[in-house]
């Protein structure tokens, strides 16, 4: 993609092509395009003799113009204008454009700045203006798939040259040009995503002076509502490049706020930048939640401007302050579940989102979930637990007092049989409900091993419980006695699933989380190693067994032993042999837990070898692995104690929102309307904003640093029941038609100060 490429008329080396016809296809990776530098001064091939003659001649070839632009030598461009006028050519003509990538002399000059300057840039712009090609030259972009769409303005911003940016915009550069090559796409490997637009590039590279100029200049202003190929605006791009480090987060927060403030000064409230959605229907706030950008996510939720003109941009308002106690109002737009695809649902149900448990500790999410739990979720959860307990008792009684014999059984005309049939129907109906609910959850959040660490596996256990019981019903209807095996598995899982309801209580919930983490971590690793040792030593012991010895366990009586019969045919009771690998595995497992039996050593051929194997097995499993497991579990408990509380809080939040979804819409609307901590405000467009009141303790930020609403006697108002605030009719002179609560703040600020002389 440089000037060192040979002309198109040079014939390629045929010998090299023949060599490449061998096994080179084995090394091909497919259609992936390798990223090459935008500019290089290294010749990739030797120029032909004709090219050398052109460079040495007085004619202005592409190589000669590019060389002058690269070196910043204006003397070499002397006479170029006359040459172009005589030959009726322009700087964007094919003769002066790199056909491999679309690079022009202006792009070449911008890529070779020295101390932020290149004298040939103004010369090239002057020549293009006189030849009537200025607009085409300035907005010419790369055409190769890697850097497609990148213009001179992008390069000037990337090189951090404010003067050149002003010059290009003044000359007519397109401020909405989009660099959408592979290098500028998300998840493209080696590359940098910045939102494709020049304004997004300036914002993502921390150049506030260029951002301010592009938004407000006398030539062409950048449109902040414009989107890239993924539907992301500049604010979305800032969210994407955030990486949760302190330095990066501080930079992104400052740039984010500056864009909002300047846009509000220029356009007011006509366009809600933070309400614009990308192709995934995500606003910047929702995108921050989706990507787990916890630093920027916290900043957006708790953004508060003390300047009067900028207060409409705040998502947090300090209602009153008394010492370290702060009563704050948080904007619930895009947060609560009364809106589609809310922030709460994204965070709680997004199993692939990092930092989910920590994000739920941020206000107002934490207090909002606590309020939901205290007002109605705890009562619904207790009711669900009692219903499940009744169902479990019915299921247990039906399973224990089942009929013996060949299924299916006819319903006898006795009350007890009717009750049994009713219990079976209830059990099957419950299984269908659990199966449907589990499938719904799996469709919303497909299970993966990583999510099990935070979400737990209770949904999987409920799914298995329902599946086993439904299979049991099918086998029962088909007349197979094997239905009993599925029945007992379902019954065991049903009792295990009682632990799901421990998440309603903090201590039990944290204990359950620790159990799940140990099962998925320490115990799973232990079982993987133990299974290898157990099977290996079992196979070795079976190989030592000698079948020539008579089995003392065999009965001398010719009459076979009789066991429990399901039909008329008897069956023989045979003692298991150690030739069976399964039985040997069971016996060695007993050694692991200290219940081993050495009687079977009479059947081995070489007892010394057997004792060596047995000692090694006991040392590796009973002494080493089990003690390592105990030590690791103790370390895990200490390490994840605080983390378990966050995960329990996440699981409880999952339960709260899951119960909300099962409620009728009319009931949920009443629950939202009855929130005692809710404040409703309408702006001048008659659009309602819902705020949630949170009382916080802040020992670092005092009232002198805050813009607060109420000043005197906040507790007096809290002790009296407050009527629901009625929105006032908007007046032409007000920025917001706020409720009386926020209007008092404005009145207090406009109140003149009187002094009394004593």
ABEGO torsion letter per residue (X at the ends): XBAABBBAABBBBAAAAAAAABAAAAABAEABBBBBBABBABBABBBBAAAAAAAABABBBAAAAAAAAAAGBAAAABGAAAAAAAAGBBAABAAABBAAAGBBAAAAAAABBBGGBBAAAAAAAAAAAAAGAAAAAAABBBABAAABGBBAAAAAAAAGBAAAAAAAAAAGBBAABBBABAAABBGAEBEBBAGGBAAAAAAAAGBAAAAAAAABBABBBBBAABBBAAGBBAAAAAAAABAGBAAAAAAAAAAAAAAAAAAAAAAEAABBAAABBBAAGBBAAAAAAAAGBAAAAAAAAABBBABAAAAAABABBBABBBEABBBBBBBABGABAABBGBAAAAAAABAABBGAAAAAABOAAAAAAAAAAAAAAAAAAAAAAAAAAAAAAAAAAAAAABBBEBOBBBBBBBAAAAAAAAAAAAAAAAAAAAAAAAAAAAAABBBBAAAAAAAEAAAAAAAAAAAAAAAAAAAAAAGBAAAAAAAAAAAAAAAAAAAAAAAABAAAAAAAAAAAAAAABAAAAAAAAAAAAAAAAAAAAAAABBAABBBAABBABABBBBBBBABABBBBBBBBBAABAAAAAAAAAAAAAGABBAAAAAABABAAAAAAAAAAAAAAAAAAAAAAAAAAAAAAAAAAAAAAAAAAAAAAAAAAAAAAAABBAAAAAAAAAABAABBBBBBAAGBBBBBBBBBBBBAABBAAABBBABABGAAAAAABBBBBBBBBBBBAABABBBBAAAAAAAAAAABBBBBBBX
